[in-house]
Amino acid sequence: MNVVIMGSGRVASELATLLDEEGHNVTVVGIDPSGFDNLCPSFGGRTLVGDATDEGLLQKAGLRSADAFIALTRDDNRNAMAAQIAKHVFGVRKVMCRIYDPLREEFYKTLGLEAISPIMVFARLVKGRLEE
């Protein structure tokens, strides 16, 4: 599977490493090149420095042939914008984005985006453990 990940923080780096270890082709796009230091030393995928809301950079990242695009920055608006570009401009089949504001999660879903709020995920996880 060809996967493009926007963001180079801990979650993005962990996901990139897991996918790379499974043999997937992974490209990580980040604004700050020092964020790539979060990647495992054995990471065999590609890294690109730049803004993943830029169509030219996404073209260079190989989004036309990507099977999936995941936006994992800390900026809800940039994540949603890049996800929409991936889905509607490049026609990527599987597009997901992290949304910190739980109130926006449902709105982004109405736009056809698979939005995941880590706040809601963690709250549900804690609630489930409390109920065990």
C-alpha positions in Angstrom: 0.0 0.0 0.0 1.2 3.5 -0.8 0.6 5.9 2.1 1.3 9.6 2.5 1.3 11.0 6.0 1.1 14.7 6.8 2.9 15.6 10.0 6.1 14.5 11.7 5.1 14.4 15.3 5.0 11.4 17.6 1.8 9.9 16.3 2.7 10.4 12.6 6.2 9.0 13.2 4.9 5.9 15.1 2.3 5.2 12.3 4.9 5.7 9.6 7.3 3.3 11.4 4.6 0.6 11.9 3.5 0.8 8.2 7.1 0.8 7.0 7.9 -2.3 9.1 4.9 -4.1 7.5 6.4 -3.4 4.0 4.2 -0.5 2.9 5.5 2.4 0.9 5.4 5.4 3.2 6.0 9.1 2.5 6.0 11.5 5.5 5.5 15.2 4.7 6.4 17.8 7.4 7.0 21.5 7.6 9.8 21.2 10.1 12.6 18.9 9.1 13.6 18.4 12.7 10.3 16.5 13.2 11.7 13.7 11.1 14.1 13.0 14.1 11.0 11.3 15.6 11.1 8.6 13.0 12.7 5.3 13.9 16.3 5.1 12.7 15.4 2.0 10.6 12.6 3.9 8.8 13.0 3.2 5.1 10.3 5.5 3.6 10.6 8.9 2.1 10.5 12.3 3.9 9.6 15.6 2.2 9.9 19.0 3.8 7.0 21.3 3.0 3.4 22.2 3.5 1.0 19.3 2.6 -1.8 21.8 1.7 0.3 22.7 -1.3 -0.9 20.7 -4.4 2.6 20.8 -6.0 4.2 19.2 -2.9 1.4 16.6 -2.7 2.1 15.8 -6.4 5.8 15.3 -5.6 4.8 13.1 -2.6 3.1 10.8 -5.0 -0.5 11.4 -4.0 -1.8 10.5 -7.4 -0.8 6.9 -6.8 -1.4 6.9 -3.1 -3.9 4.4 -1.5 -4.2 6.4 1.6 -3.6 9.9 3.0 -3.5 10.6 6.7 -3.3 14.2 8.1 -1.8 14.2 11.6 -0.7 17.7 12.4 -1.9 19.6 15.4 -3.8 22.1 13.2 -7.4 21.0 12.6 -7.9 23.4 9.7 -4.7 22.3 7.9 -5.6 18.7 8.4 -9.1 19.2 7.0 -7.8 21.2 4.1 -5.2 18.7 3.1 -7.6 15.9 3.5 -10.1 17.5 1.2 -7.4 18.2 -1.4 -6.3 14.5 -1.2 -9.8 13.3 -1.5 -11.3 15.7 -4.1 -8.3 16.8 -6.1 -6.2 13.7 -6.1 -9.0 11.1 -5.7 -7.3 9.2 -2.9 -9.6 6.4 -1.8 -8.8 6.3 2.0 -8.4 9.7 3.6 -8.3 10.3 7.4 -7.5 13.4 9.5 -7.0 14.0 13.1 -9.3 16.7 14.6 -8.6 17.9 18.1 -11.8 19.8 18.5 -14.5 17.2 19.2 -17.2 19.7 18.0 -15.6 19.8 14.6 -15.5 16.0 14.2 -19.1 15.6 13.1 -18.9 18.6 10.8 -15.9 17.2 9.0 -17.7 13.9 8.6 -20.5 15.8 6.8 -17.8 16.9 4.3 -17.0 13.3 3.6 -13.8 13.2 5.7 -13.0 10.4 8.1 -12.2 12.6 11.1 -10.8 11.1 14.3 -10.8 13.1 17.5 -8.1 11.8 19.9 -9.9 13.6 22.7 -13.1 11.5 22.0 -11.1 8.3 21.4 -9.4 8.7 24.7 -12.5 9.7 26.6 -14.3 6.6 25.2 -11.4 4.4 26.1 -11.3 5.7 29.7 -15.1 5.3 30.0 -14.9 1.7 28.8 -12.2 0.9 31.3 -14.2 2.4 34.1 -17.2 0.2 33.1 -15.2 -3.0 33.1 
